[in-house]
């Protein structure tokens, strides 16, 4: 399997475990993950951790196998306000690329793009009220429906990351990461 790449977009207020935990799992699998700051290269997490990203979203382009959106209520709100984020999601989804979101981001960011329509998806408990009526809500930790991957929250971030590893690098890579992380 050829080496895959992903774009993980961080906005101020992103949930630490979902952004950094997912990044960690993917990079352990050898996936080339670029961290993009929504507006700047310096991003502050929900817990006040300052992260310097690889680039700004405006510099990223679209040449990725996956786009990943961590949650955190403030982070998801910030992502949802960005026309660039919404356009990228629509383009990646239409090309059959992986669109992945966790916690508040499925309900707050993806719902406004139309990609959830007719799909099975999950999100942080209680936020499913923001899903369009055509979404088949699930309370599973990680849900895959076609090229759409959604997950529930901080405690499911490793499962989310491992599912993305499976989709991008295969089951052998998942086994290797699980062994290295003592999962």
C-alpha positions as CSV (number, residue, x, y, z in Angstrom):
1,X,0.0,0.0,0.0
2,X,1.4,3.4,-1.0
3,X,2.1,5.9,1.8
4,X,-1.0,7.9,2.5
5,X,-1.3,11.5,3.8
6,X,-3.7,13.5,5.9
7,X,-4.5,17.0,6.8
8,X,-5.5,17.6,10.5
9,X,-7.0,21.0,11.0
10,X,-6.6,22.7,14.4
11,X,-8.6,25.7,15.5
12,X,-8.3,27.6,18.7
13,X,-10.2,25.6,21.4
14,X,-9.6,22.2,19.8
15,X,-9.9,19.2,22.2
16,X,-6.4,18.2,23.2
17,X,-6.9,14.4,23.3
18,X,-8.7,14.4,19.9
19,X,-6.2,16.6,18.1
20,X,-2.9,15.4,19.5
21,X,-4.0,11.8,20.2
22,X,-5.2,11.3,16.7
23,X,-2.0,12.9,15.3
24,X,0.1,10.6,17.5
25,X,-1.6,7.4,16.3
26,X,-1.5,8.4,12.7
27,X,2.2,9.4,12.7
28,X,3.1,6.1,14.6
29,X,1.6,4.3,11.6
30,X,3.9,6.2,9.2
31,X,1.1,8.3,7.8
32,X,2.3,11.7,6.6
33,X,0.1,14.1,8.6
34,X,0.2,17.8,8.2
35,X,-1.1,19.9,11.0
36,X,-2.8,23.0,9.7
37,X,-3.8,25.9,11.9
38,X,-7.1,27.4,10.9
39,X,-5.9,31.0,10.8
40,X,-2.4,30.9,12.1
41,X,0.4,28.5,12.7
42,X,0.1,29.0,16.4
43,X,-3.1,27.4,17.9
44,X,-4.2,27.1,21.5
45,X,-6.1,24.0,22.6
46,X,-9.1,23.9,24.9
47,X,-6.7,23.2,27.9
48,X,-4.4,26.1,27.0
49,X,-1.7,24.1,25.3
50,X,0.0,26.1,22.5
51,X,0.8,24.1,19.4
52,X,2.8,25.3,16.4
53,X,1.4,23.7,13.3
54,X,3.2,22.8,10.1
55,X,1.3,25.4,8.0
56,X,-1.8,27.5,7.9
57,X,-4.9,26.1,6.3
58,X,-4.7,28.7,3.5
59,X,-1.3,27.1,2.5
60,X,-2.5,23.5,2.6
61,X,-4.1,22.8,-0.7
62,X,-6.3,19.7,-1.3
63,X,-3.8,17.0,-2.2
64,X,-4.6,14.7,0.8
65,X,-6.2,11.3,1.3
66,X,-8.0,12.5,4.4
67,X,-9.1,15.6,6.2
68,X,-9.5,15.3,10.0
69,X,-11.4,17.6,12.3
70,X,-11.0,17.4,16.1
71,X,-13.8,18.6,18.3
72,X,-14.0,20.6,21.4
73,X,-17.0,22.9,21.5
74,X,-15.0,26.1,20.9
75,X,-12.7,24.4,18.3
76,X,-15.7,23.0,16.4
77,X,-17.4,26.4,16.4
78,X,-14.3,28.1,15.0
79,X,-14.0,25.4,12.3
80,X,-17.6,25.8,11.4
81,X,-17.2,29.5,10.8
82,X,-14.6,28.9,8.1
83,X,-15.8,28.9,4.5
84,X,-12.4,27.4,3.6
85,X,-13.0,24.4,5.9
86,X,-16.6,23.8,4.6
87,X,-15.4,24.0,1.0
88,X,-12.5,21.6,1.6
89,X,-14.8,19.1,3.3
90,X,-17.2,19.2,0.3
91,X,-14.4,18.8,-2.2
92,X,-12.7,16.0,-0.3
93,X,-16.0,14.2,0.2
94,X,-17.0,14.5,-3.5
95,X,-13.6,13.0,-4.5
96,X,-14.2,10.0,-2.3
97,X,-11.4,11.1,0.1
98,X,-11.8,10.4,3.8
99,X,-13.6,13.1,5.8
100,X,-13.2,12.4,9.5
101,X,-14.6,14.3,12.5
102,X,-14.9,13.7,16.2
103,X,-16.8,15.0,19.2
104,X,-18.6,18.3,18.4
105,X,-17.3,18.5,14.8
106,X,-19.6,16.0,13.2
107,X,-22.7,18.0,14.4
108,X,-21.2,21.5,14.4
109,X,-19.0,21.4,11.3
110,X,-20.0,18.5,9.0
111,X,-23.8,19.0,9.4
112,X,-23.6,22.4,7.7
113,X,-21.8,20.9,4.6
114,X,-24.4,18.4,3.5
115,X,-22.0,15.4,3.7
116,X,-24.0,13.7,6.5
117,X,-27.2,13.6,4.5
118,X,-28.4,9.9,4.3
119,X,-25.3,8.7,6.3
120,X,-24.8,6.9,9.6
121,X,-22.8,9.1,12.0
122,X,-22.1,9.7,15.6
123,X,-21.0,12.7,17.7
124,X,-20.6,13.9,21.3
125,X,-23.7,12.9,23.3
126,X,-26.5,15.4,23.0
127,X,-25.2,17.2,19.9
128,X,-27.0,14.8,17.6
129,X,-29.9,17.3,17.8
130,X,-27.9,19.4,15.4
131,X,-27.8,16.6,12.8
132,X,-30.0,17.1,9.7
133,X,-33.1,14.8,9.8
134,X,-31.6,12.6,7.1
135,X,-28.7,11.4,9.4
136,X,-28.9,7.9,10.9
137,X,-27.5,8.6,14.4
138,X,-25.5,5.9,16.2
139,X,-24.1,5.8,19.7
140,X,-21.1,3.6,18.6
141,X,-17.7,5.0,19.5
142,X,-16.5,5.2,15.8
143,X,-18.8,5.0,12.8
144,X,-17.7,4.5,9.2
145,X,-20.1,5.1,6.4
146,X,-18.4,5.2,3.0
147,X,-15.6,7.8,3.1
148,X,-17.1,9.4,6.2
149,X,-15.6,8.6,9.7
150,X,-17.2,10.1,12.9
151,X,-16.5,9.5,16.6
152,X,-17.9,10.5,19.9
153,X,-15.3,12.3,22.0
154,X,-12.0,12.4,23.9
155,X,-12.3,8.9,25.3
156,X,-12.8,7.5,21.8
157,X,-9.9,9.4,20.2
158,X,-7.5,6.4,20.1
159,X,-10.2,4.2,18.5
160,X,-10.9,7.0,16.0
161,X,-7.1,7.3,15.2
162,X,-6.8,3.5,14.8
163,X,-9.8,3.3,12.4
164,X,-8.2,6.1,10.3
165,X,-4.9,4.1,10.3
166,X,-6.8,1.0,9.1
167,X,-8.4,3.0,6.3
168,X,-5.2,4.7,5.3
169,X,-2.5,2.1,5.9
170,X,-4.2,-1.3,6.5
171,X,-4.8,-3.7,9.3
172,X,-1.2,-4.7,9.7
173,X,-0.3,-1.0,10.5
174,X,-3.1,-1.0,13.1
175,X,-1.6,-4.1,14.8
176,X,1.9,-2.5,14.8
177,X,0.6,0.7,16.4
178,X,-1.5,-1.2,19.0
179,X,1.6,-3.3,19.9
180,X,3.8,-0.2,20.2
181,X,1.2,1.6,22.3
182,X,0.4,-1.4,24.5
183,X,-3.3,-1.4,23.5
